[in-house]
């Protein structure tokens, strides 16, 4: 009996869905009041391990999804990631100085990488237009 | 880099999508190569040339500005 292989793209979509749900669940769980500055060392380690452990699979799946694409789309990803990296660097540097000067409140690091992901996605949409 | 990909594809009556599927890249990649906005890697250039029964030099040509 031959076993039919699942389409790699569909398998990847499934992995994206599962890892995103896992990440969302661990993110929400790690942000509850129960885990707000816990006193016990074990609880503190568990908090960090849960949050980071839930996020790493998402990074792995996205890296895999980029590797699965053709060379042109990989290039688009690399350009988008480079732009996102540069913008994040500028924003983090500027926000630190603005905070030091007393202009703004401290910019949360979670917000910073959320901004980086947003720029990555926007650049992914815009960049292919330059290749038409 | 100039190329004759669009002409050759037309000779075979293939769409960009069909050509892309034959060499394992997206329609967008074929479009970007045809318009000269993207230079393919050597393996992809060789795949394309082989598909049309040509050499790489017959499909792709260096411009003076390259």
N, CA and C atoms of all chains as a GROMACS GRO file, in nm:
protein
  594
    1UNK      N    1   0.085  -0.120   0.000
    1UNK     CA    2   0.000   0.000   0.000
    1UNK      C    3   0.089   0.125   0.000
    2UNK      N    4   0.064   0.216  -0.092
    2UNK     CA    5   0.145   0.338  -0.096
    2UNK      C    6   0.076   0.448  -0.014
    3UNK      N    7   0.159   0.521   0.057
    3UNK     CA    8   0.106   0.628   0.139
    3UNK      C    9   0.124   0.761   0.066
    4UNK      N   10   0.012   0.835   0.048
    4UNK     CA   11   0.022   0.961  -0.025
    4UNK      C   12   0.087   1.067   0.063
    5UNK      N   13   0.184   1.138   0.004
    5UNK     CA   14   0.252   1.244   0.080
    5UNK      C   15   0.168   1.370   0.075
    6UNK      N   16   0.164   1.440   0.188
    6UNK     CA   17   0.088   1.565   0.196
    6UNK      C   18   0.167   1.674   0.123
    7UNK      N   19   0.096   1.759   0.050
    7UNK     CA   20   0.158   1.871  -0.020
    7UNK      C   21   0.241   1.953   0.080
    8UNK      N   22   0.370   1.980   0.048
    8UNK     CA   23   0.456   2.054   0.144
    8UNK      C   24   0.398   2.189   0.186
    9UNK      N   25   0.329   2.256   0.092
    9UNK     CA   26   0.272   2.387   0.125
    9UNK      C   27   0.158   2.374   0.225
   10UNK      N   28   0.078   2.269   0.209
   10UNK     CA   29  -0.033   2.248   0.302
   10UNK      C   30   0.022   2.208   0.439
   11UNK      N   31   0.126   2.122   0.436
   11UNK     CA   32   0.187   2.082   0.562
   11UNK      C   33   0.245   2.205   0.635
   12UNK      N   34   0.306   2.294   0.556
   12UNK     CA   35   0.365   2.415   0.614
   12UNK      C   36   0.256   2.505   0.673
   13UNK      N   37   0.145   2.518   0.600
   13UNK     CA   38   0.033   2.600   0.650
   13UNK      C   39  -0.016   2.546   0.784
   14UNK      N   40  -0.025   2.414   0.792
   14UNK     CA   41  -0.066   2.349   0.917
   14UNK      C   42   0.032   2.381   1.029
   15UNK      N   43   0.161   2.375   0.996
   15UNK     CA   44   0.265   2.403   1.096
   15UNK      C   45   0.257   2.549   1.142
   16UNK      N   46   0.232   2.639   1.045
   16UNK     CA   47   0.219   2.782   1.080
   16UNK      C   48   0.102   2.800   1.175
   17UNK      N   49  -0.012   2.736   1.143
   17UNK     CA   50  -0.131   2.750   1.227
   17UNK      C   51  -0.104   2.696   1.368
   18UNK      N   52  -0.046   2.577   1.376
   18UNK     CA   53  -0.022   2.514   1.507
   18UNK      C   54   0.076   2.597   1.591
   19UNK      N   55   0.186   2.638   1.529
   19UNK     CA   56   0.287   2.713   1.605
   19UNK      C   57   0.235   2.852   1.646
   20UNK      N   58   0.153   2.912   1.559
   20UNK     CA   59   0.097   3.044   1.594
   20UNK      C   60   0.002   3.032   1.712
   21UNK      N   61  -0.081   2.927   1.711
   21UNK     CA   62  -0.174   2.906   1.822
   21UNK      C   63  -0.095   2.880   1.951
   22UNK      N   64   0.009   2.797   1.938
   22UNK     CA   65   0.093   2.765   2.055
   22UNK      C   66   0.155   2.892   2.111
   23UNK      N   67   0.208   2.973   2.019
   23UNK     CA   68   0.272   3.098   2.061
   23UNK      C   69   0.171   3.192   2.128
   24UNK      N   70   0.052   3.208   2.063
   24UNK     CA   71  -0.051   3.297   2.118
   24UNK      C   72  -0.091   3.250   2.258
   25UNK      N   73  -0.105   3.119   2.274
   25UNK     CA   74  -0.147   3.065   2.404
   25UNK      C   75  -0.041   3.091   2.511
   26UNK      N   76   0.085   3.065   2.476
   26UNK     CA   77   0.192   3.085   2.576
   26UNK      C   78   0.213   3.234   2.604
   27UNK      N   79   0.191   3.317   2.500
   27UNK     CA   80   0.206   3.462   2.518
   27UNK      C   81   0.101   3.514   2.616
   28UNK      N   82  -0.024   3.474   2.592
   28UNK     CA   83  -0.134   3.519   2.678
   28UNK      C   84  -0.111   3.467   2.821
   29UNK      N   85  -0.072   3.337   2.829
   29UNK     CA   86  -0.051   3.276   2.961
   29UNK      C   87   0.061   3.347   3.038
   30UNK      N   88   0.168   3.383   2.966
   30UNK     CA   89   0.281   3.445   3.035
   30UNK      C   90   0.253   3.590   3.075
   31UNK      N   91   0.145   3.645   3.020
   31UNK     CA   92   0.113   3.785   3.053
   31UNK      C   93   0.006   3.797   3.162
   32UNK      N   94  -0.040   3.684   3.214
   32UNK     CA   95  -0.144   3.691   3.318
   32UNK      C   96  -0.084   3.743   3.449
   33UNK      N   97  -0.172   3.792   3.534
   33UNK     CA   98  -0.128   3.848   3.664
   33UNK      C   99  -0.058   3.743   3.750
   34UNK      N  100  -0.096   3.615   3.731
   34UNK     CA  101  -0.036   3.507   3.811
   34UNK      C  102   0.115   3.506   3.798
   35UNK      N  103   0.162   3.540   3.676
   35UNK     CA  104   0.306   3.535   3.649
   35UNK      C  105   0.374   3.671   3.659
   36UNK      N  106   0.305   3.768   3.716
   36UNK     CA  107   0.363   3.902   3.722
   36UNK      C  108   0.467   3.909   3.834
   37UNK      N  109   0.592   3.915   3.797
   37UNK     CA  110   0.704   3.918   3.891
   37UNK      C  111   0.692   3.811   4.002
   38UNK      N  112   0.692   3.683   3.963
   38UNK     CA  113   0.680   3.578   4.065
   38UNK      C  114   0.802   3.575   4.156
   39UNK      N  115   0.778   3.531   4.280
   39UNK     CA  116   0.888   3.530   4.377
   39UNK      C  117   0.974   3.406   4.365
   40UNK      N  118   0.908   3.290   4.343
   40UNK     CA  119   0.986   3.166   4.338
   40UNK      C  120   1.071   3.158   4.212
   41UNK      N  121   1.193   3.107   4.228
   41UNK     CA  122   1.286   3.096   4.116
   41UNK      C  123   1.231   3.002   4.009
   42UNK      N  124   1.172   2.891   4.055
   42UNK     CA  125   1.117   2.792   3.961
   42UNK      C  126   1.009   2.856   3.874
   43UNK      N  127   0.925   2.936   3.936
   43UNK     CA  128   0.817   3.003   3.864
   43UNK      C  129   0.872   3.102   3.762
   44UNK      N  130   0.980   3.170   3.802
   44UNK     CA  131   1.041   3.269   3.711
   44UNK      C  132   1.100   3.199   3.589
   45UNK      N  133   1.170   3.087   3.616
   45UNK     CA  134   1.229   3.011   3.505
   45UNK      C  135   1.118   2.956   3.415
   46UNK      N  136   1.011   2.904   3.478
   46UNK     CA  137   0.898   2.848   3.400
   46UNK      C  138   0.835   2.955   3.313
   47UNK      N  139   0.823   3.075   3.367
   47UNK     CA  140   0.763   3.186   3.293
   47UNK      C  141   0.843   3.216   3.166
   48UNK      N  142   0.972   3.229   3.181
   48UNK     CA  143   1.058   3.261   3.066
   48UNK      C  144   1.060   3.144   2.967
   49UNK      N  145   1.073   3.021   3.021
   49UNK     CA  146   1.079   2.903   2.934
   49UNK      C  147   0.951   2.888   2.854
   50UNK      N  148   0.838   2.914   2.917
   50UNK     CA  149   0.709   2.901   2.849
   50UNK      C  150   0.695   3.006   2.738
   51UNK      N  151   0.728   3.129   2.771
   51UNK     CA  152   0.715   3.237   2.672
   51UNK      C  153   0.807   3.219   2.554
   52UNK      N  154   0.935   3.192   2.582
   52UNK     CA  155   1.033   3.177   2.474
   52UNK      C  156   1.011   3.045   2.399
   53UNK      N  157   0.982   2.939   2.477
   53UNK     CA  158   0.958   2.807   2.416
   53UNK      C  159   0.839   2.808   2.322
   54UNK      N  160   0.741   2.889   2.352
   54UNK     CA  161   0.624   2.897   2.265
   54UNK      C  162   0.650   2.979   2.141
   55UNK      N  163   0.750   3.065   2.148
   55UNK     CA  164   0.778   3.154   2.035
   55UNK      C  165   0.878   3.094   1.936
   56UNK      N  166   0.976   3.018   1.986
   56UNK     CA  167   1.081   2.964   1.898
   56UNK      C  168   1.027   2.882   1.780
   57UNK      N  169   0.924   2.796   1.800
   57UNK     CA  170   0.873   2.720   1.685
   57UNK      C  171   0.821   2.809   1.573
   58UNK      N  172   0.766   2.926   1.609
   58UNK     CA  173   0.716   3.019   1.506
   58UNK      C  174   0.833   3.066   1.419
   59UNK      N  175   0.942   3.102   1.485
   59UNK     CA  176   1.061   3.148   1.411
   59UNK      C  177   1.112   3.038   1.320
   60UNK      N  178   1.116   2.915   1.372
   60UNK     CA  179   1.164   2.801   1.295
   60UNK      C  180   1.077   2.778   1.171
   61UNK      N  181   0.947   2.783   1.189
   61UNK     CA  182   0.855   2.758   1.077
   61UNK      C  183   0.865   2.868   0.971
   62UNK      N  184   0.881   2.993   1.016
   62UNK     CA  185   0.894   3.102   0.918
   62UNK      C  186   1.025   3.090   0.840
   63UNK      N  187   1.131   3.051   0.911
   63UNK     CA  188   1.259   3.031   0.842
   63UNK      C  189   1.246   2.919   0.738
   64UNK      N  190   1.175   2.814   0.778
   64UNK     CA  191   1.152   2.701   0.687
   64UNK      C  192   1.070   2.747   0.564
   65UNK      N  193   0.970   2.830   0.589
   65UNK     CA  194   0.885   2.876   0.479
   65UNK      C  195   0.965   2.959   0.378
   66UNK      N  196   1.063   3.036   0.428
   66UNK     CA  197   1.147   3.116   0.337
   66UNK      C  198   1.237   3.022   0.255
   67UNK      N  199   1.291   2.922   0.322
   67UNK     CA  200   1.379   2.826   0.252
   67UNK      C  201   1.304   2.750   0.142
   68UNK      N  202   1.175   2.730   0.161
   68UNK     CA  203   1.097   2.653   0.064
   68UNK      C  204   1.063   2.733  -0.062
   69UNK      N  205   1.084   2.865  -0.056
   69UNK     CA  206   1.044   2.947  -0.170
   69UNK      C  207   1.153   2.951  -0.277
   70UNK      N  208   1.116   2.996  -0.396
   70UNK     CA  209   1.215   3.002  -0.504
   70UNK      C  210   1.312   3.119  -0.481
   71UNK      N  211   1.419   3.122  -0.560
   71UNK     CA  212   1.526   3.218  -0.536
   71UNK      C  213   1.479   3.363  -0.544
   72UNK      N  214   1.383   3.392  -0.631
   72UNK     CA  215   1.334   3.529  -0.645
   72UNK      C  216   1.259   3.572  -0.518
   73UNK      N  217   1.171   3.484  -0.470
   73UNK     CA  218   1.094   3.519  -0.350
   73UNK      C  219   1.183   3.522  -0.226
   74UNK      N  220   1.288   3.440  -0.225
   74UNK     CA  221   1.384   3.445  -0.114
   74UNK      C  222   1.452   3.582  -0.114
   75UNK      N  223   1.485   3.629  -0.233
   75UNK     CA  224   1.549   3.761  -0.243
   75UNK      C  225   1.458   3.870  -0.188
   76UNK      N  226   1.329   3.860  -0.222
   76UNK     CA  227   1.231   3.959  -0.171
   76UNK      C  228   1.229   3.955  -0.018
   77UNK      N  229   1.231   3.832   0.037
   77UNK     CA  230   1.233   3.817   0.182
   77UNK      C  231   1.358   3.881   0.242
   78UNK      N  232   1.473   3.857   0.181
   78UNK     CA  233   1.598   3.910   0.234
   78UNK      C  234   1.598   4.063   0.231
   79UNK      N  235   1.546   4.118   0.123
   79UNK     CA  236   1.537   4.265   0.114
   79UNK      C  237   1.445   4.317   0.224
   80UNK      N  238   1.330   4.253   0.238
   80UNK     CA  239   1.232   4.296   0.338
   80UNK      C  240   1.290   4.285   0.479
   81UNK      N  241   1.360   4.175   0.505
   81UNK     CA  242   1.420   4.156   0.639
   81UNK      C  243   1.531   4.260   0.664
   82UNK      N  244   1.607   4.291   0.560
   82UNK     CA  245   1.714   4.391   0.575
   82UNK      C  246   1.656   4.528   0.608
   83UNK      N  247   1.550   4.565   0.536
   83UNK     CA  248   1.486   4.695   0.559
   83UNK      C  249   1.427   4.698   0.701
   84UNK      N  250   1.359   4.588   0.738
   84UNK     CA  251   1.300   4.581   0.872
   84UNK      C  252   1.408   4.592   0.980
   85UNK      N  253   1.521   4.526   0.955
   85UNK     CA  254   1.634   4.532   1.050
   85UNK      C  255   1.685   4.676   1.064
   86UNK      N  256   1.702   4.743   0.949
   86UNK     CA  257   1.756   4.879   0.950
   86UNK      C  258   1.660   4.975   1.021
   87UNK      N  259   1.532   4.964   0.989
   87UNK     CA  260   1.433   5.054   1.051
   87UNK      C  261   1.428   5.029   1.203
   88UNK      N  262   1.431   4.901   1.240
   88UNK     CA  263   1.429   4.867   1.383
   88UNK      C  264   1.550   4.926   1.454
   89UNK      N  265   1.664   4.916   1.390
   89UNK     CA  266   1.787   4.970   1.450
   89UNK      C  267   1.774   5.120   1.472
   90UNK      N  268   1.724   5.190   1.372
   90UNK     CA  269   1.708   5.336   1.382
   90UNK      C  270   1.607   5.372   1.491
   91UNK      N  271   1.491   5.301   1.488
   91UNK     CA  272   1.386   5.332   1.585
   91UNK      C  273   1.432   5.303   1.728
   92UNK      N  274   1.501   5.189   1.749
   92UNK     CA  275   1.545   5.155   1.885
   92UNK      C  276   1.650   5.254   1.934
   93UNK      N  277   1.739   5.292   1.845
   93UNK     CA  278   1.844   5.388   1.880
   93UNK      C  279   1.784   5.524   1.914
   94UNK      N  280   1.693   5.570   1.825
   94UNK     CA  281   1.630   5.701   1.845
   94UNK      C  282   1.542   5.702   1.969
   95UNK      N  283   1.468   5.591   1.990
   95UNK     CA  284   1.377   5.588   2.105
   95UNK      C  285   1.455   5.589   2.237
   96UNK      N  286   1.571   5.525   2.238
   96UNK     CA  287   1.656   5.527   2.359
   96UNK      C  288   1.701   5.670   2.390
   97UNK      N  289   1.742   5.740   2.285
   97UNK     CA  290   1.788   5.878   2.303
   97UNK      C  291   1.672   5.970   2.344
   98UNK      N  292   1.555   5.947   2.280
   98UNK     CA  293   1.438   6.030   2.313
   98UNK      C  294   1.395   6.005   2.457
   99UNK      N  295   1.408   5.879   2.502
   99UNK     CA  296   1.373   5.845   2.640
   99UNK      C  297   1.472   5.912   2.737
  100UNK      N  298   1.601   5.903   2.700
  100UNK     CA  299   1.706   5.961   2.784
  100UNK      C  300   1.688   6.112   2.797
  101UNK      N  301   1.642   6.173   2.687
  101UNK     CA  302   1.622   6.318   2.688
  101UNK      C  303   1.491   6.358   2.754
  102UNK      N  304   1.409   6.257   2.787
  102UNK     CA  305   1.284   6.285   2.857
  102UNK      C  306   1.168   6.322   2.767
  103UNK      N  307   1.181   6.293   2.640
  103UNK     CA  308   1.071   6.326   2.547
  103UNK      C  309   0.960   6.221   2.549
  104UNK      N  310   0.999   6.095   2.560
  104UNK     CA  311   0.900   5.986   2.555
  104UNK      C  312   0.922   5.888   2.670
  105UNK      N  313   0.820   5.802   2.691
  105UNK     CA  314   0.836   5.693   2.789
  105UNK      C  315   0.920   5.584   2.723
  106UNK      N  316   0.973   5.489   2.803
  106UNK     CA  317   1.057   5.383   2.745
  106UNK      C  318   0.975   5.300   2.646
  107UNK      N  319   1.034   5.276   2.530
  107UNK     CA  320   0.967   5.199   2.424
  107UNK      C  321   0.981   5.051   2.458
  108UNK      N  322   0.870   4.977   2.473
  108UNK     CA  323   0.882   4.835   2.512
  108UNK      C  324   0.946   4.752   2.400
  109UNK      N  325   1.036   4.659   2.439
  109UNK     CA  326   1.107   4.580   2.338
  109UNK      C  327   1.012   4.490   2.259
  110UNK      N  328   0.902   4.446   2.323
  110UNK     CA  329   0.804   4.364   2.250
  110UNK      C  330   0.740   4.446   2.138
  111UNK      N  331   0.715   4.573   2.168
  111UNK     CA  332   0.658   4.661   2.066
  111UNK      C  333   0.755   4.684   1.952
  112UNK      N  334   0.883   4.682   1.988
  112UNK     CA  335   0.988   4.705   1.888
  112UNK      C  336   0.992   4.593   1.785
  113UNK      N  337   0.987   4.468   1.832
  113UNK     CA  338   0.991   4.360   1.733
  113UNK      C  339   0.858   4.344   1.661
  114UNK      N  340   0.748   4.387   1.727
  114UNK     CA  341   0.619   4.386   1.656
  114UNK      C  342   0.627   4.484   1.539
  115UNK      N  343   0.694   4.597   1.563
  115UNK     CA  344   0.714   4.696   1.457
  115UNK      C  345   0.800   4.636   1.345
  116UNK      N  346   0.903   4.560   1.384
  116UNK     CA  347   0.991   4.498   1.284
  116UNK      C  348   0.914   4.400   1.197
  117UNK      N  349   0.829   4.320   1.260
  117UNK     CA  350   0.748   4.223   1.183
  117UNK      C  351   0.653   4.297   1.089
  118UNK      N  352   0.593   4.406   1.140
  118UNK     CA  353   0.500   4.484   1.057
  118UNK      C  354   0.573   4.541   0.935
  119UNK      N  355   0.693   4.594   0.957
  119UNK     CA  356   0.770   4.650   0.845
  119UNK      C  357   0.809   4.540   0.747
  120UNK      N  358   0.845   4.425   0.800
  120UNK     CA  359   0.880   4.310   0.715
  120UNK      C  360   0.763   4.276   0.621
  121UNK      N  361   0.642   4.266   0.678
  121UNK     CA  362   0.526   4.230   0.597
  121UNK      C  363   0.493   4.338   0.494
  122UNK      N  364   0.499   4.463   0.535
  122UNK     CA  365   0.467   4.573   0.442
  122UNK      C  366   0.570   4.574   0.328
  123UNK      N  367   0.696   4.558   0.363
  123UNK     CA  368   0.802   4.558   0.260
  123UNK      C  369   0.786   4.438   0.167
  124UNK      N  370   0.739   4.326   0.222
  124UNK     CA  371   0.715   4.207   0.140
  124UNK      C  372   0.609   4.234   0.033
  125UNK      N  373   0.515   4.322   0.067
  125UNK     CA  374   0.408   4.355  -0.028
  125UNK      C  375   0.457   4.458  -0.130
  126UNK      N  376   0.536   4.554  -0.081
  126UNK     CA  377   0.578   4.665  -0.167
  126UNK      C  378   0.694   4.626  -0.261
  127UNK      N  379   0.793   4.553  -0.210
  127UNK     CA  380   0.914   4.524  -0.288
  127UNK      C  381   0.888   4.458  -0.425
  128UNK      N  382   0.798   4.357  -0.435
  128UNK     CA  383   0.778   4.295  -0.567
  128UNK      C  384   0.734   4.394  -0.676
  129UNK      N  385   0.675   4.507  -0.634
  129UNK     CA  386   0.631   4.607  -0.734
  129UNK      C  387   0.749   4.664  -0.812
  130UNK      N  388   0.866   4.666  -0.747
  130UNK     CA  389   0.985   4.720  -0.815
  130UNK      C  390   1.043   4.621  -0.917
  131UNK      N  391   0.993   4.500  -0.918
  131UNK     CA  392   1.044   4.398  -1.010
  131UNK      C  393   0.947   4.371  -1.125
  132UNK      N  394   0.839   4.450  -1.135
  132UNK     CA  395   0.741   4.425  -1.243
  132UNK      C  396   0.786   4.487  -1.374
  133UNK      N  397   2.140   4.263  -1.749
  133UNK     CA  398   2.160   4.152  -1.842
  133UNK      C  399   2.035   4.139  -1.931
  134UNK      N  400   2.060   4.132  -2.062
  134UNK     CA  401   1.947   4.116  -2.155
  134UNK      C  402   1.916   3.967  -2.167
  135UNK      N  403   1.793   3.937  -2.205
  135UNK     CA  404   1.761   3.796  -2.231
  135UNK      C  405   1.651   3.783  -2.335
  136UNK      N  406   1.642   3.665  -2.394
  136UNK     CA  407   1.543   3.640  -2.498
  136UNK      C  408   1.433   3.547  -2.447
  137UNK      N  409   1.414   3.550  -2.319
  137UNK     CA  410   1.321   3.456  -2.256
  137UNK      C  411   1.178   3.474  -2.304
  138UNK      N  412   1.134   3.598  -2.316
  138UNK     CA  413   0.996   3.624  -2.356
  138UNK      C  414   0.970   3.571  -2.497
  139UNK      N  415   1.066   3.594  -2.586
  139UNK     CA  416   1.053   3.548  -2.725
  139UNK      C  417   1.049   3.395  -2.730
  140UNK      N  418   1.140   3.333  -2.657
  140UNK     CA  419   1.147   3.187  -2.657
  140UNK      C  420   1.022   3.125  -2.596
  141UNK      N  421   0.974   3.188  -2.492
  141UNK     CA  422   0.852   3.138  -2.427
  141UNK      C  423   0.734   3.148  -2.523
  142UNK      N  424   0.730   3.259  -2.599
  142UNK     CA  425   0.622   3.278  -2.696
  142UNK      C  426   0.630   3.171  -2.806
  143UNK      N  427   0.753   3.136  -2.845
  143UNK     CA  428   0.770   3.033  -2.949
  143UNK      C  429   0.712   2.899  -2.903
  144UNK      N  430   0.725   2.873  -2.776
  144UNK     CA  431   0.673   2.747  -2.721
  144UNK      C  432   0.527   2.761  -2.675
  145UNK      N  433   0.476   2.883  -2.688
  145UNK     CA  434   0.337   2.912  -2.650
  145UNK      C  435   0.309   2.878  -2.502
  146UNK      N  436   0.405   2.911  -2.417
  146UNK     CA  437   0.388   2.885  -2.274
  146UNK      C  438   0.355   3.016  -2.202
  147UNK      N  439   0.276   3.004  -2.098
  147UNK     CA  440   0.252   3.122  -2.013
  147UNK      C  441   0.369   3.134  -1.915
  148UNK      N  442   0.377   3.249  -1.850
  148UNK     CA  443   0.484   3.267  -1.749
  148UNK      C  444   0.467   3.164  -1.637
  149UNK      N  445   0.342   3.138  -1.603
  149UNK     CA  446   0.314   3.040  -1.497
  149UNK      C  447   0.364   2.901  -1.537
  150UNK      N  448   0.335   2.863  -1.662
  150UNK     CA  449   0.374   2.731  -1.711
  150UNK      C  450   0.526   2.716  -1.714
  151UNK      N  451   0.592   2.821  -1.764
  151UNK     CA  452   0.738   2.816  -1.768
  151UNK      C  453   0.796   2.808  -1.626
  152UNK      N  454   0.737   2.887  -1.536
  152UNK     CA  455   0.782   2.886  -1.398
  152UNK      C  456   0.769   2.747  -1.336
  153UNK      N  457   0.657   2.681  -1.363
  153UNK     CA  458   0.636   2.547  -1.308
  153UNK      C  459   0.738   2.448  -1.363
  154UNK      N  460   0.774   2.467  -1.490
  154UNK     CA  461   0.870   2.374  -1.552
  154UNK      C  462   1.011   2.385  -1.493
  155UNK      N  463   1.044   2.504  -1.446
  155UNK     CA  464   1.179   2.520  -1.388
  155UNK      C  465   1.175   2.537  -1.235
  156UNK      N  466   1.055   2.529  -1.177
  156UNK     CA  467   1.043   2.532  -1.032
  156UNK      C  468   1.052   2.668  -0.967
  157UNK      N  469   1.004   2.771  -1.039
  157UNK     CA  470   0.998   2.904  -0.977
  157UNK      C  471   0.859   2.964  -1.000
  158UNK      N  472   0.834   3.077  -0.936
  158UNK     CA  473   0.701   3.139  -0.946
  158UNK      C  474   0.685   3.219  -1.075
  159UNK      N  475   0.560   3.254  -1.106
  159UNK     CA  476   0.532   3.338  -1.223
  159UNK      C  477   0.600   3.474  -1.207
  160UNK      N  478   0.601   3.524  -1.083
  160UNK     CA  479   0.663   3.654  -1.055
  160UNK      C  480   0.812   3.651  -1.089
  161UNK      N  481   0.876   3.537  -1.061
  161UNK     CA  482   1.019   3.524  -1.090
  161UNK      C  483   1.043   3.531  -1.240
  162UNK      N  484   0.961   3.459  -1.316
  162UNK     CA  485   0.976   3.460  -1.462
  162UNK      C  486   0.953   3.601  -1.516
  163UNK      N  487   0.851   3.668  -1.465
  163UNK     CA  488   0.821   3.804  -1.509
  163UNK      C  489   0.939   3.898  -1.479
  164UNK      N  490   0.995   3.885  -1.359
  164UNK     CA  491   1.108   3.972  -1.321
  164UNK      C  492   1.230   3.946  -1.409
  165UNK      N  493   1.251   3.820  -1.447
  165UNK     CA  494   1.365   3.787  -1.535
  165UNK      C  495   1.340   3.845  -1.675
  166UNK      N  496   1.219   3.825  -1.726
  166UNK     CA  497   1.186   3.873  -1.861
  166UNK      C  498   1.199   4.024  -1.873
  167UNK      N  499   1.160   4.095  -1.769
  167UNK     CA  500   1.168   4.242  -1.775
  167UNK      C  501   1.309   4.293  -1.745
  168UNK      N  502   1.400   4.201  -1.714
  168UNK     CA  503   1.538   4.239  -1.689
  168UNK      C  504   1.561   4.299  -1.551
  169UNK      N  505   1.460   4.286  -1.465
  169UNK     CA  506   1.474   4.344  -1.330
  169UNK      C  507   1.546   4.249  -1.236
  170UNK      N  508   1.550   4.122  -1.273
  170UNK     CA  509   1.612   4.023  -1.185
  170UNK      C  510   1.698   3.929  -1.269
  171UNK      N  511   1.824   3.914  -1.228
  171UNK     CA  512   1.914   3.819  -1.294
  171UNK      C  513   1.909   3.686  -1.221
  172UNK      N  514   1.875   3.579  -1.293
  172UNK     CA  515   1.863   3.450  -1.223
  172UNK      C  516   2.000   3.395  -1.181
  173UNK      N  517   1.995   3.300  -1.088
  173UNK     CA  518   2.119   3.233  -1.048
  173UNK      C  519   2.167   3.148  -1.167
  174UNK      N  520   2.293   3.105  -1.161
  174UNK     CA  521   2.347   3.024  -1.270
  174UNK      C  522   2.269   2.893  -1.288
  175UNK      N  523   2.235   2.820  -1.180
  175UNK     CA  524   2.157   2.698  -1.200
  175UNK      C  525   2.023   2.724  -1.268
  176UNK      N  526   1.956   2.833  -1.229
  176UNK     CA  527   1.825   2.863  -1.291
  176UNK      C  528   1.843   2.903  -1.437
  177UNK      N  529   1.945   2.982  -1.465
  177UNK     CA  530   1.973   3.022  -1.604
  177UNK      C  531   2.001   2.898  -1.690
  178UNK      N  532   2.074   2.804  -1.634
  178UNK     CA  533   2.106   2.681  -1.709
  178UNK      C  534   1.982   2.595  -1.729
  179UNK      N  535   1.897   2.591  -1.628
  179UNK     CA  536   1.771   2.515  -1.640
  179UNK      C  537   1.685   2.573  -1.752
  180UNK      N  538   1.676   2.708  -1.754
  180UNK     CA  539   1.594   2.775  -1.854
  180UNK      C  540   1.650   2.749  -1.994
  181UNK      N  541   1.782   2.763  -2.006
  181UNK     CA  542   1.845   2.743  -2.137
  181UNK      C  543   1.825   2.599  -2.184
  182UNK      N  544   1.845   2.506  -2.094
  182UNK     CA  545   1.831   2.364  -2.129
  182UNK      C  546   1.687   2.332  -2.171
  183UNK      N  547   1.593   2.394  -2.104
  183UNK     CA  548   1.451   2.372  -2.135
  183UNK      C  549   1.419   2.412  -2.279
  184UNK      N  550   1.483   2.519  -2.326
  184UNK     CA  551   1.460   2.567  -2.463
  184UNK      C  552   1.559   2.506  -2.562
  185UNK      N  553   1.644   2.418  -2.515
  185UNK     CA  554   1.742   2.352  -2.602
  185UNK      C  555   1.848   2.449  -2.651
  186UNK      N  556   1.882   2.546  -2.568
  186UNK     CA  557   1.983   2.647  -2.605
  186UNK      C  558   2.096   2.649  -2.501
  187UNK      N  559   2.199   2.724  -2.534
  187UNK     CA  560   2.304   2.746  -2.434
  187UNK      C  561   2.266   2.871  -2.353
  188UNK      N  562   2.331   2.888  -2.240
  188UNK     CA  563   2.300   3.004  -2.156
  188UNK      C  564   2.327   3.134  -2.234
  189UNK      N  565   2.436   3.134  -2.312
  189UNK     CA  566   2.471   3.255  -2.389
  189UNK      C  567   2.367   3.288  -2.496
  190UNK      N  568   2.297   3.187  -2.542
  190UNK     CA  569   2.193   3.212  -2.644
  190UNK      C  570   2.068   3.273  -2.582
  191UNK      N  571   2.050   3.250  -2.453
  191UNK     CA  572   1.932   3.304  -2.384
  191UNK      C  573   1.965   3.436  -2.313
  192UNK      N  574   2.079   3.439  -2.250
  192UNK     CA  575   2.118   3.557  -2.172
  192UNK      C  576   2.242   3.624  -2.234
  193UNK      N  577   2.241   3.754  -2.227
  193UNK     CA  578   2.352   3.830  -2.286
  193UNK      C  579   2.393   3.944  -2.192
  194UNK      N  580   2.524   3.954  -2.169
  194UNK     CA  581   2.572   4.063  -2.084
  194UNK      C  582   2.562   4.197  -2.157
  195UNK      N  583   2.522   4.299  -2.086
  195UNK     CA  584   2.519   4.433  -2.143
  195UNK      C  585   2.648   4.504  -2.104
  196UNK      N  586   2.678   4.613  -2.172
  196UNK     CA  587   2.804   4.685  -2.141
  196UNK      C  588   2.803   4.741  -2.001
  197UNK      N  589   2.683   4.772  -1.951
  197UNK     CA  590   2.674   4.830  -1.816
  197UNK      C  591   2.687   4.726  -1.707
  198UNK      N  592   2.678   4.596  -1.741
  198UNK     CA  593   2.687   4.490  -1.640
  198UNK      C  594   2.829   4.473  -1.590
   0.00000   0.00000   0.00000
